[in-house]
Amino acid sequence: MKIHREGFATISLVFLVLLVINGAVFYWFDSPALTWSLLAISVVFFLFIVSFFRLPTRKNTEGDNLVVSPCDGKVVVIEEVYEPEYFKDKRLQVSVFMSPANVHVNRNPISGAVKLSQYHPGKYLVAWHPKSSTENERHSVVIGNGKTDILIRQIAGALARRIVNYLKPGMQVSQNEEMGFIKFGSRVDLYLPLGTEVTVQLEQVVKGGQTVIAKI
């Protein structure tokens, strides 16, 4: 297992802060119980931070007619909605919620050309709130492969305060390549053409780069 590059600065900062705090407690307080308790809590917290930025090695699923999950998490929405940003018509929305325990790298669900890559500042409603798709901080990407265009929207949640996206309009991208990263819990929405065959169910746990969300 590797550590994602987005985590290097955060992990280093957390390590230094915990080192200073534990050193100060050890120096100023003559209490072995307090010292060891704080050390144990610090180790658990540090390991949690490290695990959040983990980048496991996986055998990805590929296919020109497949829409692969862009992230790890749980399917929380499958419904027909109006998409106002790019398509401006009805689409089939499939949303995956990522808890802080999930791997948080985001991947391209299909190969193709990037037609849109747009950041939107916004609120920090909980990621499962119905209005989070349009009111939260978010980043929208549209990828087209000649057969269809798919909008992928990264959404920040109550804890996630930074969305990273690597794509720019005009880029040619491959399925399962890294699209971006969302720090500390959030969700990703997919907007598919009406009539698309969805292959997942509500509450289903999915894995980025492996689980097939739909068939084109």
N, CA, C and O of each residue as an XYZ file, in Angstrom:
864
protein
N       0.838     -1.205      0.000
C       0.000      0.000      0.000
C       0.871      1.251      0.000
O       1.875      1.330      0.708
N       0.467      2.220     -0.804
C       1.199      3.477     -0.891
C       0.421      4.593     -0.197
O      -0.752      4.433      0.142
N       1.092      5.716      0.004
C       0.449      6.914      0.525
C       0.274      7.898     -0.629
O       1.219      8.169     -1.370
N      -0.920      8.423     -0.774
C      -1.193      9.359     -1.864
C      -0.418     10.655     -1.650
O      -0.225     11.098     -0.518
N       0.019     11.251     -2.749
C       0.836     12.464     -2.670
C       0.106     13.619     -1.997
O       0.740     14.507     -1.428
N      -1.230     13.612     -2.057
C      -1.988     14.681     -1.406
C      -1.865     14.622      0.115
O      -2.198     15.587      0.802
N      -1.392     13.505      0.639
C      -1.315     13.360      2.084
C       0.021     13.704      2.706
O       0.122     13.800      3.930
N       1.053     13.893      1.892
C       2.385     14.098      2.454
C       2.450     15.299      3.392
O       2.971     15.191      4.502
N       1.930     16.433      2.957
C       2.000     17.653      3.769
C       1.160     17.507      5.034
O       1.604     17.881      6.119
N      -0.049     16.965      4.902
C      -0.931     16.806      6.060
C      -0.341     15.850      7.080
O      -0.350     16.132      8.278
N       0.171     14.723      6.612
C       0.764     13.734      7.516
C       1.971     14.325      8.244
O       2.138     14.110      9.445
N       2.801     15.058      7.532
C       3.978     15.676      8.156
C       3.571     16.698      9.212
O       4.155     16.746     10.295
N       2.565     17.515      8.894
C       2.095     18.527      9.838
C       1.511     17.883     11.094
O       1.811     18.308     12.210
N       0.682     16.864     10.912
C       0.082     16.169     12.061
C       1.160     15.544     12.926
O       1.086     15.608     14.153
N       2.159     14.940     12.302
C       3.253     14.324     13.064
C       3.987     15.355     13.909
O       4.278     15.106     15.079
N       4.288     16.513     13.326
C       5.006     17.561     14.064
C       4.175     18.112     15.217
O       4.693     18.330     16.312
N       2.883     18.338     14.971
C       2.006     18.857     16.024
C       1.905     17.870     17.174
O       2.007     18.259     18.337
N       1.707     16.597     16.860
C       1.614     15.579     17.909
C       2.929     15.429     18.657
O       2.939     15.194     19.865
N       4.029     15.565     17.945
C       5.347     15.483     18.584
C       5.531     16.615     19.583
O       6.013     16.398     20.695
N       5.145     17.826     19.185
C       5.270     18.985     20.081
C       4.366     18.829     21.304
O       4.792     19.080     22.431
N       3.125     18.416     21.080
C       2.180     18.267     22.192
C       2.651     17.212     23.178
O       2.636     17.440     24.388
N       3.069     16.060     22.670
C       3.530     14.994     23.556
C       4.821     15.374     24.278
O       5.018     15.029     25.443
N       5.696     16.089     23.570
C       6.932     16.543     24.214
C       6.652     17.538     25.328
O       7.294     17.494     26.378
N       5.694     18.437     25.103
C       5.354     19.433     26.115
C       4.734     18.778     27.345
O       5.064     19.132     28.477
N       3.842     17.830     27.119
C       3.212     17.133     28.253
C       4.250     16.351     29.041
O       4.231     16.357     30.272
N       5.148     15.682     28.345
C       6.198     14.909     29.022
C       7.106     15.822     29.848
O       7.557     15.448     30.930
N       7.368     17.030     29.323
C       8.294     17.957     30.000
C       7.623     18.647     31.187
O       8.241     18.797     32.241
N       6.352     19.075     31.029
C       5.710     19.917     32.037
C       4.901     19.143     33.077
O       4.644     19.661     34.164
N       4.499     17.915     32.762
C       3.646     17.171     33.695
C       4.340     15.891     34.149
O       4.738     15.060     33.333
N       4.475     15.750     35.453
C       5.082     14.543     36.015
C       3.988     13.520     36.280
O       3.669     13.205     37.427
N       3.414     13.005     35.179
C       2.302     12.064     35.292
C       2.436     10.994     34.216
O       2.019     11.205     33.077
N       3.017      9.841     34.568
C       3.166      8.759     33.581
C       1.844      8.341     32.952
O       1.793      8.028     31.762
N       0.762      8.333     33.752
C      -0.537      7.922     33.208
C      -0.995      8.873     32.110
O      -1.464      8.438     31.058
N      -0.855     10.182     32.358
C      -1.244     11.178     31.362
C      -0.365     11.077     30.125
O      -0.847     11.149     28.995
N       0.937     10.909     30.359
C       1.882     10.845     29.244
C       1.588      9.660     28.331
O       1.526      9.804     27.110
N       1.407      8.489     28.935
C       1.167      7.288     28.121
C      -0.212      7.305     27.466
O      -0.374      6.827     26.343
N      -1.196      7.849     28.161
C      -2.539      7.942     27.569
C      -2.531      8.851     26.350
O      -3.103      8.513     25.314
N      -1.882     10.005     26.476
C      -1.798     10.941     25.358
C      -1.021     10.327     24.202
O      -1.381     10.513     23.039
N       0.040      9.600     24.517
C       0.832      8.958     23.470
C       0.002      7.931     22.714
O       0.065      7.856     21.487
N      -0.779      7.136     23.451
C      -1.618      6.124     22.800
C      -2.658      6.772     21.895
O      -2.878      6.318     20.772
N      -3.304      7.840     22.386
C      -4.294      8.551     21.576
C      -3.635      9.151     20.336
O      -4.203      9.111     19.244
N      -2.442      9.703     20.507
C      -1.722     10.328     19.390
C      -1.368      9.303     18.320
O      -1.477      9.585     17.126
N      -0.945      8.112     18.744
C      -0.576      7.067     17.779
C      -1.804      6.634     16.978
O      -1.738      6.489     15.758
N      -2.931      6.429     17.678
C      -4.160      6.014     16.986
C      -4.606      7.089     16.001
O      -4.974      6.780     14.867
N      -4.574      8.359     16.431
C      -4.986      9.451     15.557
C      -4.056      9.563     14.349
O      -4.516      9.778     13.227
N      -2.767      9.420     14.575
C      -1.802      9.517     13.475
C      -2.013      8.389     12.466
O      -1.959      8.621     11.258
N      -2.251      7.179     12.950
C      -2.486      6.052     12.048
C      -3.771      6.243     11.247
O      -3.854      5.833     10.089
N      -4.783      6.874     11.876
C      -6.019      7.166     11.155
C      -5.756      8.138     10.007
O      -6.254      7.948      8.898
N      -4.972      9.179     10.281
C      -4.640     10.160      9.242
C      -3.877      9.487      8.102
O      -4.148      9.742      6.928
N      -2.930      8.636      8.452
C      -2.153      7.923      7.428
C      -3.072      7.036      6.591
O      -2.963      7.006      5.365
N      -3.981      6.313      7.257
C      -4.871      5.397      6.529
C      -5.815      6.154      5.609
O      -6.216      5.631      4.569
N      -6.178      7.381      5.979
C      -7.075      8.176      5.144
C      -6.451      8.451      3.778
O      -7.156      8.511      2.771
N      -5.145      8.617      3.745
C      -4.455      8.939      2.493
C      -3.847      7.698      1.832
O      -2.975      7.818      0.972
N      -4.299      6.520      2.228
C      -3.756      5.291      1.651
C      -4.147      5.168      0.182
O      -5.193      5.665     -0.236
N      -3.319      4.518     -0.575
C      -3.552      4.300     -1.998
C      -3.291      2.826     -2.281
O      -2.185      2.459     -2.680
N      -4.295      1.979     -2.081
C      -4.090      0.537     -2.234
C      -3.871      0.137     -3.685
O      -4.359      0.792     -4.605
N      -3.141     -0.931     -3.872
C      -2.923     -1.481     -5.208
C      -4.104     -2.364     -5.568
O      -4.462     -3.271     -4.817
N      -4.709     -2.098     -6.717
C      -5.888     -2.839     -7.136
C      -5.801     -3.236     -8.608
O      -5.099     -2.612     -9.403
N      -6.535     -4.289     -8.941
C      -6.720     -4.653    -10.338
C      -8.015     -4.007    -10.795
O      -9.100     -4.418    -10.384
N      -7.901     -2.997    -11.642
C      -9.060     -2.206    -12.032
C      -9.904     -2.900    -13.098
O      -9.418     -3.750    -13.844
N     -11.182     -2.517    -13.150
C     -12.108     -2.992    -14.171
C     -12.095     -2.013    -15.341
O     -12.137     -0.800    -15.132
N     -12.039     -2.518    -16.549
C     -11.984     -1.661    -17.726
C     -12.979     -2.134    -18.775
O     -13.311     -3.317    -18.847
N     -13.450     -1.192    -19.590
C     -14.362     -1.540    -20.677
C     -14.952     -0.293    -21.292
O     -15.381      0.611    -20.574
N     -14.982     -0.230    -22.624
C     -15.498      0.955    -23.314
C     -16.980      1.176    -23.050
O     -17.464      2.304    -23.137
N     -17.701      0.108    -22.727
C     -19.143      0.224    -22.501
C     -19.490      0.236    -21.009
O     -20.655      0.093    -20.638
N     -18.476      0.408    -20.160
C     -18.689      0.374    -18.717
C     -18.433      1.736    -18.081
O     -17.517      2.459    -18.472
N     -19.260      2.071    -17.093
C     -19.021      3.239    -16.245
C     -18.572      2.694    -14.894
O     -19.353      2.086    -14.161
N     -17.308      2.922    -14.581
C     -16.721      2.363    -13.370
C     -16.822      3.383    -12.232
O     -16.726      4.589    -12.462
N     -17.015      2.897    -11.024
C     -17.162      3.797     -9.883
C     -15.954      4.722     -9.749
O     -14.815      4.257     -9.785
N     -16.191      6.024     -9.593
C     -15.072      6.975     -9.456
C     -14.466      6.998     -8.060
O     -13.443      7.648     -7.848
N     -15.082      6.295     -7.093
C     -14.577      6.371     -5.719
C     -15.085      5.198     -4.893
O     -15.998      4.481     -5.303
N     -14.483      5.014     -3.733
C     -14.978      4.059     -2.745
C     -16.133      4.688     -1.981
O     -16.192      5.909     -1.836
N     -17.046      3.865     -1.494
C     -18.122      4.398     -0.664
C     -19.392      3.585     -0.767
O     -19.362      2.393     -1.072
N     -20.519      4.248     -0.507
C     -21.833      3.613     -0.520
C     -22.767      4.400     -1.432
O     -22.796      5.630     -1.397
N     -23.524      3.683     -2.243
C     -24.481      4.319     -3.144
C     -25.654      4.862     -2.320
O     -26.336      4.104     -1.631
N     -25.880      6.160     -2.393
C     -26.928      6.789     -1.580
C     -28.050      7.399     -2.415
O     -29.110      7.723     -1.880
N     -27.829      7.561     -3.725
C     -28.862      8.133     -4.595
C     -28.846      7.413     -5.939
O     -27.789      7.239     -6.546
N     -30.020      6.998     -6.399
C     -30.238      6.562     -7.787
C     -31.598      7.130     -8.180
O     -32.635      6.595     -7.788
N     -31.590      8.210     -8.953
C     -32.866      8.826     -9.295
C     -32.739      9.707    -10.533
O     -31.644     10.124    -10.910
N     -33.862      9.976    -11.146
C     -33.922     10.874    -12.296
C     -34.043     12.308    -11.785
O     -34.919     12.612    -10.975
N     -33.159     13.188    -12.263
C     -33.145     14.576    -11.806
C     -32.920     15.509    -12.990
O     -32.565     15.076    -14.087
N     -33.133     16.785    -12.745
C     -32.788     17.812    -13.727
C     -31.375     18.298    -13.422
O     -31.085     18.696    -12.294
N     -30.490     18.267    -14.428
C     -29.097     18.692    -14.243
C     -28.945     20.081    -14.861
O     -28.975     20.206    -16.085
N     -28.778     21.147    -14.035
C     -28.847     22.511    -14.544
C     -27.525     23.114    -15.018
O     -27.531     24.151    -15.681
N     -26.407     22.494    -14.696
C     -25.119     23.147    -14.962
C     -24.648     22.974    -16.401
O     -24.270     23.957    -17.039
N     -24.659     21.766    -16.921
C     -24.080     21.486    -18.229
C     -25.112     20.953    -19.223
O     -25.271     21.515    -20.306
N     -25.804     19.892    -18.871
C     -26.752     19.271    -19.806
C     -28.047     20.074    -19.927
O     -28.634     20.181    -21.003
N     -28.478     20.640    -18.785
C     -29.724     21.414    -18.741
C     -30.921     20.594    -19.220
O     -31.799     21.088    -19.928
N     -30.924     19.349    -18.818
C     -32.067     18.474    -19.068
C     -32.049     17.367    -18.025
O     -31.240     17.401    -17.098
N     -32.934     16.389    -18.168
C     -33.023     15.325    -17.180
C     -31.913     14.297    -17.384
O     -31.565     13.935    -18.508
N     -31.380     13.847    -16.268
C     -30.312     12.840    -16.255
C     -30.591     11.837    -15.147
O     -31.411     12.074    -14.259
N     -29.899     10.724    -15.219
C     -29.969      9.725    -14.164
C     -28.794      9.955    -13.217
O     -27.635      9.808    -13.604
N     -29.105     10.318    -11.976
C     -28.065     10.620    -10.995
C     -27.774      9.393    -10.128
O     -28.682      8.773     -9.574
N     -26.487      9.063    -10.025
C     -26.023      8.024     -9.107
C     -24.969      8.665     -8.208
O     -23.964      9.182     -8.695
N     -25.198      8.633     -6.905
C     -24.305      9.304     -5.962
C     -23.671      8.296     -5.016
O     -24.327      7.376     -4.529
N     -22.375      8.492     -4.764
C     -21.623      7.619     -3.854
C     -21.104      8.461     -2.696
O     -20.370      9.427     -2.906
N     -21.482      8.099     -1.483
C     -21.025      8.801     -0.282
C     -19.751      8.149      0.247
O     -19.675      6.928      0.383
N     -18.753      8.982      0.544
C     -17.488      8.506      1.092
C     -17.380      8.909      2.556
O     -17.445     10.095      2.879
N     -17.219      7.952      3.428
C     -16.995      8.245      4.842
C     -15.511      8.532      5.057
O     -14.701      8.241      4.177
N     -15.138      9.092      6.202
C     -13.714      9.337      6.472
C     -12.857      8.064      6.432
O     -11.638      8.144      6.285
N     -13.490      6.896      6.562
C     -12.733      5.644      6.566
C     -12.439      5.126      5.161
O     -11.630      4.213      4.995
N     -13.090      5.701      4.147
C     -12.897      5.233      2.774
C     -11.607      5.758      2.166
O     -11.055      6.760      2.620
N     -11.131      5.066      1.124
C     -10.074      5.601      0.264
C     -10.670      6.783     -0.492
O     -11.767      6.675     -1.040
N      -9.961      7.908     -0.530
C     -10.564      9.134     -1.053
C     -10.018      9.623     -2.390
O     -10.321     10.741     -2.808
N      -9.231      8.815     -3.055
C      -8.821      9.175     -4.408
C     -10.015      9.004     -5.326
O     -10.788      8.060     -5.163
N     -10.180      9.905     -6.296
C     -11.262      9.851     -7.280
C     -10.688      9.510     -8.649
O      -9.623     10.000     -9.027
N     -11.411      8.657     -9.395
C     -10.900      8.169    -10.672
C     -11.892      8.437    -11.806
O     -13.090      8.599    -11.571
N     -11.378      8.482    -13.031
C     -12.230      8.698    -14.198
C     -13.101      7.457    -14.435
O     -12.573      6.352    -14.553
N     -14.416      7.624    -14.505
C     -15.287      6.453    -14.716
C     -15.251      5.918    -16.139
O     -15.557      4.749    -16.371
N     -14.880      6.769    -17.096
C     -14.746      6.350    -18.487
C     -13.518      7.026    -19.088
O     -12.980      7.971    -18.512
N     -13.081      6.545    -20.234
C     -12.047      7.225    -21.011
C     -12.706      8.233    -21.943
O     -13.874      8.085    -22.305
N     -11.943      9.268    -22.333
C     -12.496     10.234    -23.271
C     -11.855     11.592    -23.161
O     -10.773     11.747    -22.595
N     -12.548     12.588    -23.720
C     -12.062     13.961    -23.717
C     -12.765     14.752    -22.623
O     -13.970     14.618    -22.412
N     -11.993     15.572    -21.940
C     -12.560     16.424    -20.895
C     -13.204     17.640    -21.558
O     -12.520     18.436    -22.201
N     -14.506     17.779    -21.403
C     -15.240     18.881    -22.023
C     -15.526     20.018    -21.050
O     -15.795     21.146    -21.463
N     -15.467     19.716    -19.767
C     -15.716     20.725    -18.737
C     -14.936     20.350    -17.490
O     -14.870     19.179    -17.116
N     -14.341     21.355    -16.846
C     -13.715     21.170    -15.541
C     -13.870     22.490    -14.807
O     -13.118     23.436    -15.039
N     -14.861     22.543    -13.913
C     -15.259     23.809    -13.317
C     -15.394     23.690    -11.804
O     -16.122     22.834    -11.302
N     -14.682     24.561    -11.080
C     -14.775     24.613     -9.618
C     -15.850     25.616     -9.203
O     -15.993     26.675     -9.815
N     -16.612     25.266     -8.146
C     -17.645     26.150     -7.613
C     -17.462     26.270     -6.098
O     -17.536     25.261     -5.398
N     -17.229     27.461     -5.580
C     -17.240     27.627     -4.117
C     -18.652     27.441     -3.602
O     -19.611     27.547     -4.367
N     -18.792     27.165     -2.314
C     -20.130     26.971     -1.784
C     -20.151     26.650     -0.310
O     -19.184     26.898      0.410
N     -21.265     26.095      0.131
C     -21.465     25.780      1.538
C     -20.800     24.446      1.889
O     -20.153     23.810      1.057
N     -20.984     24.046      3.160
C     -20.452     22.770      3.621
C     -21.547     21.996      4.348
O     -21.382     21.589      5.498
N     -22.670     21.801      3.655
C     -23.733     20.961      4.195
C     -23.232     19.519      4.271
O     -22.296     19.144      3.566
N     -23.863     18.714      5.131
C     -23.484     17.304      5.177
C     -23.662     16.715      3.782
O     -24.587     17.086      3.061
N     -22.776     15.797      3.405
C     -22.702     15.346      2.022
C     -23.954     14.626      1.544
O     -24.197     14.561      0.339
N     -24.765     14.076      2.469
C     -25.975     13.380      2.035
C     -27.188     14.309      1.942
O     -28.285     13.863      1.606
N     -26.997     15.589      2.234
C     -28.099     16.548      2.127
C     -28.480     16.707      0.649
O     -27.593     16.827     -0.196
N     -29.781     16.710      0.320
C     -30.207     16.807     -1.079
C     -29.667     18.030     -1.812
O     -29.425     17.970     -3.017
N     -29.475     19.151     -1.090
C     -29.005     20.370     -1.738
C     -27.481     20.455     -1.838
O     -26.956     21.421     -2.392
N     -26.767     19.465     -1.313
C     -25.302     19.535     -1.352
C     -24.779     19.498     -2.786
O     -23.708     20.039     -3.061
N     -25.519     18.865     -3.710
C     -25.076     18.769     -5.106
C     -25.015     20.126     -5.796
O     -24.232     20.318     -6.727
N     -25.846     21.072     -5.338
C     -25.917     22.370     -6.009
C     -25.463     23.533     -5.137
O     -25.199     24.618     -5.656
N     -25.364     23.331     -3.814
C     -25.031     24.443     -2.926
C     -23.679     24.298     -2.234
O     -23.115     25.294     -1.780
N     -23.150     23.088     -2.144
C     -21.853     22.901     -1.488
C     -20.697     23.274     -2.402
O     -20.868     23.416     -3.613
N     -19.519     23.430     -1.810
C     -18.299     23.529     -2.617
C     -18.209     22.271     -3.460
O     -18.415     21.167     -2.954
N     -17.901     22.428     -4.757
C     -17.924     21.280     -5.649
C     -17.055     21.534     -6.879
O     -16.683     22.670     -7.174
N     -16.747     20.471     -7.573
C     -16.000     20.569     -8.824
C     -16.656     19.633     -9.826
O     -16.781     18.434     -9.577
N     -17.074     20.186    -10.963
C     -17.779     19.416    -11.986
C     -16.861     19.131    -13.162
O     -16.128     20.007    -13.622
N     -16.908     17.899    -13.641
C     -16.131     17.479    -14.805
C     -17.056     16.742    -15.760
O     -17.871     15.924    -15.332
N     -16.936     17.025    -17.041
C     -17.669     16.276    -18.062
C     -16.652     15.572    -18.954
O     -15.733     16.194    -19.488
N     -16.837     14.260    -19.103
C     -15.979     13.453    -19.972
C     -16.854     12.834    -21.050
O     -17.888     12.234    -20.754
N     -16.433     12.982    -22.310
C     -17.164     12.398    -23.428
C     -16.291     11.430    -24.198
O     -15.104     11.682    -24.403
N     -16.886     10.306    -24.631
C     -16.085      9.287    -25.338
C     -16.633      8.967    -26.730
O     -16.264      7.954    -27.325
N     -17.512      9.827    -27.250
C     -18.103      9.562    -28.564
C     -19.419      8.831    -28.474
O     -20.291      9.016    -29.323
N     -19.580      7.999    -27.451
C     -20.847      7.300    -27.241
C     -21.765      8.089    -26.319
O     -22.981      8.124    -26.508
N     -21.164      8.718    -25.324
C     -21.952      9.440    -24.346
C     -21.091     10.457    -23.620
O     -19.864     10.374    -23.641
N     -21.736     11.410    -22.980
C     -21.067     12.364    -22.096
C     -21.546     12.097    -20.672
O     -22.736     11.887    -20.435
N     -20.612     12.109    -19.737
C     -20.943     11.873    -18.334
C     -20.406     13.022    -17.494
O     -19.253     13.428    -17.642
N     -21.251     13.540    -16.614
C     -20.811     14.581    -15.677
C     -20.482     13.917    -14.344
O     -21.276     13.147    -13.804
N     -19.298     14.231    -13.827
C     -18.864     13.741    -12.519
C     -18.684     14.955    -11.622
O     -17.950     15.882    -11.964
N     -19.355     14.953    -10.471
C     -19.277     16.114     -9.585
C     -18.708     15.698     -8.227
O     -19.302     14.891     -7.512
N     -17.556     16.257     -7.886
C     -16.972     16.059     -6.558
C     -17.593     17.076     -5.608
O     -17.633     18.268     -5.915
N     -18.073     16.620     -4.470
C     -18.784     17.500     -3.544
C     -18.131     17.461     -2.168
O     -17.920     16.389     -1.602
N     -17.815     18.634     -1.638
C     -17.273     18.732     -0.289
C     -18.404     18.592      0.717
O     -19.528     19.022      0.458
N     -18.107     17.986      1.875
C     -19.105     17.810      2.912
C     -18.815     18.671      4.118
O     -18.084     19.658      4.026
N     -19.389     18.298      5.256
C     -19.222     19.081      6.479
C     -17.785     19.040      6.977
O     -17.309     20.005      7.575
N     -17.086     17.923      6.734
C     -15.691     17.798      7.162
C     -14.720     18.120      6.038
O     -13.662     18.707      6.268
N     -15.085     17.730      4.817
C     -14.185     17.973      3.688
C     -14.153     19.448      3.344
O     -15.191     20.048      3.063
N     -12.973     20.031      3.366
C     -12.847     21.457      3.064
C     -11.851     21.709      1.926
O     -11.405     22.837      1.715
N     -11.520     20.662      1.213
C     -10.632     20.871      0.083
C     -10.865     19.810     -0.978
O     -10.721     18.614     -0.725
N     -11.228     20.268     -2.169
C     -11.381     19.395     -3.325
C     -10.188     19.613     -4.242
O      -9.847     20.750     -4.568
N      -9.564     18.534     -4.651
C      -8.456     18.599     -5.598
C      -8.908     17.946     -6.896
O      -9.447     16.840     -6.875
N      -8.697     18.613     -8.020
C      -9.045     18.050     -9.320
C      -7.900     18.307    -10.286
O      -7.373     19.416    -10.370
N      -7.526     17.260    -11.015
C      -6.353     17.341    -11.894
C      -6.700     17.575    -13.365
O      -5.797     17.733    -14.186
N      -7.979     17.600    -13.712
C      -8.371     17.639    -15.119
C      -8.616     19.055    -15.626
O      -9.061     19.934    -14.888
N      -8.312     19.249    -16.911
C      -8.552     20.525    -17.581
C      -9.235     20.259    -18.925
O      -9.009     19.217    -19.540
N     -10.069     21.199    -19.382
C     -10.753     21.010    -20.671
C      -9.757     20.742    -21.796
O      -8.710     21.382    -21.887
N     -10.105     19.788    -22.642
C      -9.253     19.438    -23.772
C      -8.352     18.245    -23.528
O      -7.814     17.674    -24.475
N      -8.179     17.860    -22.273
C      -7.336     16.711    -21.958
C      -7.996     15.417    -22.421
O      -9.219     15.286    -22.374
N      -7.185     14.468    -22.865
C      -7.635     13.113    -23.135
C      -7.268     12.253    -21.922
O      -6.099     12.174    -21.547
N      -8.249     11.621    -21.322
C      -7.999     10.870    -20.096
C      -8.407      9.416    -20.286
O      -9.211      9.085    -21.157
N      -7.839      8.565    -19.457
C      -8.126      7.136    -19.516
C      -8.958      6.709    -18.316
O      -8.848      7.275    -17.228
N      -9.772      5.722    -18.534
C     -10.599      5.153    -17.476
C      -9.717      4.702    -16.304
O      -8.701      4.035    -16.496
N     -10.123      5.077    -15.098
C      -9.472      4.694    -13.838
C      -8.204      5.490    -13.514
O      -7.603      5.278    -12.460
N      -7.787      6.398    -14.398
C      -6.712      7.319    -14.014
C      -7.240      8.253    -12.925
O      -8.445      8.478    -12.818
N      -6.329      8.791    -12.126
C      -6.741      9.681    -11.049
C      -7.348     10.967    -11.603
O      -6.746     11.657    -12.426
N      -8.547     11.266    -11.132
C      -9.230     12.500    -11.488
C      -8.993     13.584    -10.437
O      -8.906     14.769    -10.757
N      -8.891     13.152     -9.170
C      -8.698     14.122     -8.098
C      -8.758     13.452     -6.743
O      -8.593     12.239     -6.619
N      -8.999     14.273     -5.720
C      -8.971     13.800     -4.339
C      -9.838     14.746     -3.513
O      -9.803     15.960     -3.711
N     -10.622     14.182     -2.578
C     -11.395     15.002     -1.651
C     -10.971     14.628     -0.236
O     -10.962     13.450      0.122
N     -10.624     15.619      0.562
C     -10.085     15.336      1.890
C     -11.175     15.274      2.953
O     -11.979     16.194      3.103
N     -11.179     14.169      3.682
C     -11.975     13.977      4.899
C     -13.478     13.890      4.688
O     -14.238     14.657      5.279
N     -13.898     12.978      3.864
C     -15.308     12.630      3.772
C     -16.116     13.509      2.843
O     -16.092     14.733      2.977
N     -16.829     12.914      1.909
C     -17.636     13.703      0.990
C     -18.441     12.767      0.098
O     -18.802     11.661      0.500
N     -18.720     13.238     -1.143
C     -19.479     12.385     -2.056
C     -19.174     12.758     -3.502
O     -18.698     13.856     -3.792
N     -19.460     11.817     -4.406
C     -19.287     12.035     -5.836
C     -20.591     11.676     -6.527
O     -21.143     10.597     -6.309
N     -21.088     12.597     -7.373
C     -22.300     12.370     -8.155
C     -21.929     12.060     -9.598
O     -21.017     12.667    -10.160
N     -22.643     11.109    -10.191
C     -22.539     10.819    -11.612
C     -23.872     11.151    -12.270
O     -24.932     10.815    -11.742
N     -23.817     11.815    -13.432
C     -25.026     12.133    -14.190
C     -24.951     11.417    -15.531
O     -24.128     11.742    -16.387
N     -25.832     10.432    -15.692
C     -25.816      9.549    -16.847
C     -27.036      9.807    -17.724
O     -28.038     10.327    -17.236
N     -26.974      9.453    -19.019
C     -28.143      9.616    -19.890
C     -29.319      8.778    -19.389
O     -29.126      7.689    -18.848
N     -30.536      9.290    -19.571
C     -31.719      8.510    -19.218
C     -31.733      7.206    -20.005
O     -31.385      7.175    -21.185
N     -32.134      6.145    -19.343
C     -32.170      4.840    -19.983
C     -30.905      4.031    -19.787
O     -30.847      2.867    -20.183
N     -29.887      4.632    -19.180
C     -28.651      3.898    -18.901
C     -28.941      2.739    -17.948
O     -29.695      2.889    -16.987
N     -28.343      1.600    -18.220
C     -28.527      0.420    -17.372
C     -27.637      0.532    -16.136
O     -26.424      0.339    -16.221
N     -28.232      0.841    -15.004
C     -27.489      0.944    -13.742
C     -27.324     -0.449    -13.151
O     -28.286     -1.215    -13.085
N     -26.110     -0.780    -12.722
C     -25.801     -2.129    -12.245
C     -25.544     -2.179    -10.743
O     -25.091     -3.202    -10.228
N     -25.828     -1.086    -10.033
C     -25.676     -1.076     -8.581
C     -27.030     -0.773     -7.944
O     -27.973     -0.371     -8.626
N     -27.112     -0.972     -6.633
C     -28.341     -0.722     -5.900
C     -28.079      0.254     -4.768
O     -26.933      0.454     -4.363
N     -29.139      0.859     -4.258
C     -29.012      1.739     -3.104
C     -28.409      0.985     -1.927
O     -28.724     -0.181     -1.690
N     -27.540      1.667     -1.197
C     -26.853      1.130     -0.016
C     -25.747      0.147     -0.374
O     -25.107     -0.406      0.521
N     -25.509     -0.082     -1.655
C     -24.436     -0.991     -2.041
C     -23.081     -0.336     -1.825
O     -22.896      0.839     -2.144
N     -22.140     -1.089     -1.285
C     -20.775     -0.610     -1.098
C     -20.007     -0.830     -2.395
O     -20.028     -1.924     -2.958
N     -19.333      0.210     -2.863
C     -18.608      0.136     -4.132
C     -17.146      0.507     -3.931
O     -16.779      1.152     -2.949
N     -16.324      0.087     -4.882
C     -14.897      0.395     -4.848
C     -14.496      1.137     -6.114
O     -14.839      0.735     -7.225
N     -13.762      2.230     -5.922
C     -13.316      3.019     -7.062
C     -12.395      2.227     -7.967
O     -11.458      1.574     -7.510
N     -12.682      2.297     -9.281
C     -11.846      1.602    -10.250
C     -12.193      0.143    -10.432
O     -11.644     -0.517    -11.314
N     -13.105     -0.380     -9.606
C     -13.439     -1.806     -9.691
C     -14.924     -2.058     -9.939
O     -15.278     -2.824    -10.835
N     -15.791     -1.427     -9.159
C     -17.226     -1.686     -9.253
C     -17.825     -1.017    -10.489
O     -17.596      0.170    -10.721
N     -18.572     -1.753    -11.266
C     -19.259     -1.201    -12.437
C     -20.555     -0.529    -11.972
O     -21.438     -1.179    -11.414
N     -20.652      0.774    -12.209
C     -21.845      1.532    -11.831
C     -22.959      1.365    -12.864
O     -24.130      1.237    -12.508
N     -22.588      1.369    -14.137
C     -23.592      1.298    -15.202
C     -22.957      0.785    -16.483
O     -21.734      0.734    -16.619
N     -23.826      0.404    -17.422
C     -23.382     -0.015    -18.744
C     -23.944      0.949    -19.782
O     -25.132      1.270    -19.761
N     -23.100      1.401    -20.675
C     -23.496      2.340    -21.716
C     -24.155      1.582    -22.860
O     -24.565      2.191    -23.848
